[in-house]
Amino acid sequence: MESIQRQVLEIIKDPTKTHMQTVFSLAEFAENLCGYPAGVPDNFQRLVEEEILCDHNDGHAPLCPRYILPDYERFMERGCAFLRLPPPGTLAEALASLMIFYSHVPSVTHYPVYIGRIDRMLEPFVREVPRDEARGMLRLFLTALDRTVSDSFCHANIGPEATVTGELVVELLPELQNAVPNLTLLYDPAVTPDEFAVKCVSSALKCANPAFAHDPYYRSRIGERYGIASCYNGLYVGGGAYSLSRMRLCRIAERCRRLDEFFSVRLPEAVDAACRFMEAKIRFIAEEIPFFRTNFLVKEG
């Protein structure tokens, strides 16, 4: 108990953390006082200590899936009963509703890891106001995101088509030099105009945003309803990902004396442990915690 109290006080007294970071760190510490879910193999902890496997800070008893990609277009069309938000009718209402909604989207970071295809969501509203007015409102929106979502795993998508909204966002990125959100252009050479693609390249050279994803590749493997989240993960919209684990092949190789030991012994052991670890995590999230029975994101589709 004294050791636990000492570690709690170390978190509370850490001068480098903001208030919210302290709260999140305390929650993470409490969660990790629990053991891993039933079904995690006995050798998993050894492989973690050997730096062969890494759970990417999923936590021992996660509160929700790691990455959640809400159906924002459904939200824009129907509003949200839980948050008492009607469907937005103006650009101001759309931006305010999204900021409210984002604050209730959980993830492994406690912030939304995916905030939607913002150009498609906002384009009908942007076209109803003068361009300069829309630019000013989008500037405030992007600034609010950067100041309230203090984790760069927050991700937005634009494209593949060019839109007024997408062009305004890309114009604003180099000016603002914000860390949040990360932005990805879903690029399709048959759809994305060269002029717009060049603007995106120019912006990326100035502020490392946007990144580029080959839209036909992802559509052929996932379908039309996908989003790029957490840097490079193509995931279902209206879904997401339960967990994410890392395997360090170099650490496996360092412990092998022969090539056949790598392929016949060490690698199969690590793959088996990683798969059983993820299966245990998924079962815990899907069956033991109340997320899929109680969360408004699930209830409202």
C-alpha positions in Angstrom: 0.0 0.0 0.0 2.8 2.4 0.8 4.4 1.8 -2.6 1.0 2.5 -4.3 0.5 5.7 -2.3 4.1 6.9 -3.2 3.5 6.3 -6.9 0.1 8.2 -6.7 1.8 11.1 -5.0 4.6 11.1 -7.6 1.9 11.6 -10.3 0.1 14.3 -8.4 3.3 16.2 -7.7 4.7 16.0 -11.2 5.1 19.7 -12.3 5.4 18.7 -16.0 1.8 17.6 -16.2 -1.3 19.7 -16.9 -4.3 19.1 -14.6 -6.0 16.8 -17.3 -2.8 14.8 -17.8 -2.5 14.2 -14.1 -6.1 13.0 -14.0 -5.6 10.7 -16.9 -2.3 9.4 -15.4 -4.1 8.6 -12.1 -6.8 6.7 -14.0 -4.2 4.8 -16.0 -2.3 3.9 -12.8 -5.5 2.6 -11.1 -6.5 0.6 -14.2 -3.1 -1.1 -14.3 -3.4 -2.2 -10.7 -5.7 -4.9 -12.2 -4.2 -7.9 -13.8 -4.5 -8.6 -17.5 -7.9 -10.1 -18.6 -8.4 -13.9 -18.4 -6.8 -15.7 -21.3 -3.6 -13.7 -21.6 -0.9 -16.3 -21.9 1.6 -16.9 -19.1 4.6 -16.0 -21.3 3.2 -12.6 -22.3 4.7 -10.7 -19.4 8.2 -12.3 -20.0 8.0 -11.3 -23.7 7.1 -7.8 -22.7 10.1 -7.6 -20.3 12.3 -8.9 -23.1 10.9 -6.0 -25.2 9.6 -8.5 -27.8 5.9 -7.6 -27.3 4.4 -4.2 -26.5 0.7 -3.6 -25.6 1.0 0.1 -26.8 -0.4 1.3 -23.4 -3.8 -0.3 -24.0 -4.1 -0.7 -20.3 -4.8 -3.9 -18.3 -8.5 -3.3 -18.0 -9.6 -1.0 -20.9 -12.7 1.1 -20.6 -13.5 1.0 -24.3 -12.1 -0.1 -27.7 -8.7 1.5 -28.4 -9.8 3.3 -31.6 -13.4 4.5 -32.2 -14.5 5.9 -35.5 -18.0 7.3 -35.0 -20.4 7.7 -38.0 -20.2 11.5 -38.0 -22.4 11.8 -41.1 -25.2 10.0 -39.3 -24.7 12.5 -36.4 -24.9 15.4 -38.8 -28.1 14.0 -40.3 -29.9 13.0 -37.2 -28.3 14.9 -34.3 -27.7 13.1 -30.9 -30.5 12.4 -28.4 -28.1 11.7 -25.6 -26.4 15.1 -26.0 -29.7 16.8 -26.8 -28.3 18.1 -30.1 -30.6 18.5 -33.1 -29.2 18.2 -36.6 -27.3 21.4 -37.4 -28.8 23.9 -39.8 -25.9 26.4 -40.2 -22.2 26.3 -40.2 -22.0 27.8 -36.7 -24.3 25.1 -35.4 -22.4 22.3 -37.2 -19.0 23.4 -35.8 -20.4 23.9 -32.3 -22.2 20.5 -32.4 -19.0 18.7 -33.6 -16.9 20.2 -30.8 -19.5 19.1 -28.2 -19.7 15.6 -29.8 -15.9 15.2 -30.0 -15.6 15.8 -26.2 -17.7 12.6 -25.6 -15.8 10.2 -28.0 -13.6 8.0 -26.0 -10.4 6.2 -27.0 -7.1 4.9 -25.6 -6.0 8.5 -25.3 -9.3 9.7 -23.8 -9.6 12.0 -26.8 -11.2 11.3 -30.2 -8.7 9.6 -32.4 -10.9 10.2 -35.5 -12.9 13.4 -36.1 -14.3 12.5 -39.5 -14.1 13.6 -43.1 -14.5 17.2 -42.2 -14.7 18.5 -45.7 -17.7 16.3 -46.6 -19.4 17.0 -43.3 -19.1 20.8 -43.5 -19.3 21.5 -47.2 -23.1 22.0 -47.4 -22.8 24.6 -44.6 -19.7 26.3 -45.9 -21.3 26.9 -49.3 -24.1 28.8 -47.6 -21.8 31.6 -46.3 -19.3 33.9 -47.9 -15.8 32.4 -48.3 -14.1 34.8 -46.0 -16.7 34.2 -43.3 -16.3 30.4 -43.7 -12.5 30.7 -43.5 -12.7 32.7 -40.3 -15.0 30.1 -38.7 -12.9 27.2 -39.8 -9.9 28.9 -38.4 -11.5 29.1 -35.0 -12.7 25.5 -35.3 -9.2 24.3 -36.0 -7.7 26.4 -33.2 -10.3 25.0 -30.8 -9.4 21.5 -31.7 -5.7 22.1 -31.2 -6.2 23.7 -27.8 -8.8 21.2 -26.4 -7.6 17.8 -27.9 -4.1 17.6 -26.4 -3.0 14.5 -28.2 -1.8 14.3 -31.7 -3.4 10.9 -32.4 -6.5 12.9 -33.3 -7.0 12.5 -37.0 -9.2 14.1 -39.7 -9.6 13.2 -43.4 -10.4 15.2 -46.5 -10.8 14.3 -50.2 -10.5 12.6 -52.5 -12.6 15.3 -54.3 -11.7 18.9 -54.0 -14.2 21.0 -52.0 -14.3 24.6 -50.8 -14.0 23.3 -47.2 -11.0 21.2 -48.1 -9.3 24.1 -49.9 -9.9 26.4 -46.9 -8.6 23.9 -44.4 -5.4 23.3 -46.5 -4.9 27.1 -46.8 -5.1 27.4 -43.0 -2.8 24.6 -42.0 0.5 26.4 -42.7 -0.8 29.6 -41.1 -1.8 27.9 -37.9 1.1 25.4 -37.6 -1.1 23.3 -35.2 -0.2 19.8 -34.0 -3.8 18.7 -33.9 -5.5 17.4 -35.8 -3.3 15.3 -38.0 -4.9 15.4 -41.5 -4.9 12.9 -44.3 -5.9 13.5 -47.9 -7.6 10.5 -49.3 -6.0 10.8 -52.7 -7.4 9.2 -55.9 -5.6 10.2 -59.1 -8.9 9.8 -61.0 -10.8 12.1 -58.7 -8.4 14.5 -57.0 -7.6 17.5 -59.2 -3.9 18.0 -59.7 -4.2 21.6 -58.5 -5.7 20.6 -55.2 -3.1 17.8 -54.8 -0.3 20.3 -55.4 -1.8 22.6 -52.7 -1.8 19.7 -50.3 1.9 18.9 -51.1 2.8 22.6 -50.6 1.1 22.6 -47.3 2.8 19.4 -46.2 6.2 20.8 -46.9 5.4 23.8 -44.6 3.7 22.1 -41.7 3.8 18.3 -42.2 0.1 18.2 -42.9 -1.7 16.7 -44.7 -0.5 13.2 -45.1 -1.6 11.1 -48.2 -3.5 7.9 -48.4 -4.1 6.1 -51.7 -7.9 6.0 -51.6 -8.4 3.3 -54.3 -6.2 1.0 -52.2 -8.2 1.4 -49.0 -11.6 1.3 -50.8 -10.7 -2.0 -52.5 -9.8 -3.6 -49.1 -12.2 -2.0 -46.7 -15.0 -0.5 -48.7 -16.3 3.0 -49.1 -17.0 3.6 -45.4 -13.5 3.8 -43.9 -11.4 6.4 -42.2 -7.6 6.9 -41.7 -7.0 7.2 -38.0 -3.9 7.2 -35.7 -1.5 8.0 -38.5 -2.0 5.2 -41.0 -4.7 2.7 -39.8 -7.5 2.2 -42.3 -10.6 1.3 -40.1 -14.3 0.9 -40.6 -16.4 4.0 -39.9 -19.0 3.1 -37.4 -16.4 0.7 -35.9 -12.7 1.1 -35.2 -10.2 -1.3 -33.6 -10.3 -3.1 -30.2 -6.5 -3.2 -29.6 -3.1 -2.7 -31.1 0.0 -4.6 -30.2 3.6 -4.3 -31.4 6.1 -7.1 -32.1 9.8 -6.2 -32.3 11.4 -8.6 -34.7 14.9 -7.3 -33.9 14.5 -8.3 -30.3 13.5 -11.8 -31.3 16.5 -12.0 -33.6 18.9 -10.9 -30.9 17.9 -13.9 -28.8 18.4 -16.5 -31.5 21.6 -18.4 -32.2 20.4 -19.9 -35.4 18.1 -18.9 -38.3 15.9 -22.0 -37.7 15.5 -21.0 -34.1 14.0 -17.6 -35.2 11.4 -19.1 -37.6 10.7 -22.4 -35.8 10.7 -21.4 -32.1 10.9 -17.8 -31.2 8.7 -16.2 -33.8 5.9 -18.7 -33.5 5.9 -18.2 -29.7 5.7 -14.4 -30.0 2.9 -14.6 -32.6 0.9 -17.0 -30.6 1.3 -14.9 -27.4 0.4 -11.7 -29.2 -2.7 -13.2 -30.8 -4.0 -14.8 -27.5 -3.3 -11.5 -25.7 -5.4 -9.5 -28.3 -8.1 -12.2 -28.2 -8.3 -11.8 -24.4 -8.5 -8.0 -24.6 -11.2 -8.2 -27.3 -13.3 -10.6 -25.2 -12.9 -8.4 -22.2 -14.0 -5.2 -24.1 -16.9 -6.9 -25.9 -18.3 -9.1 -23.1 -17.2 -7.9 -19.7 -17.2 -4.1 -19.6 -20.5 -2.2 -20.2 -19.4 -0.1 -23.3 -21.4 -2.0 -25.9 -24.5 -2.2 -23.7 -24.6 1.3 -22.4 -22.6 3.9 -24.5 -24.7 6.3 -26.5 -22.5 5.9 -29.5 -23.7 2.3 -29.7 -27.3 3.0 -28.7 -27.7 5.6 -31.4 -26.0 3.6 -34.1 
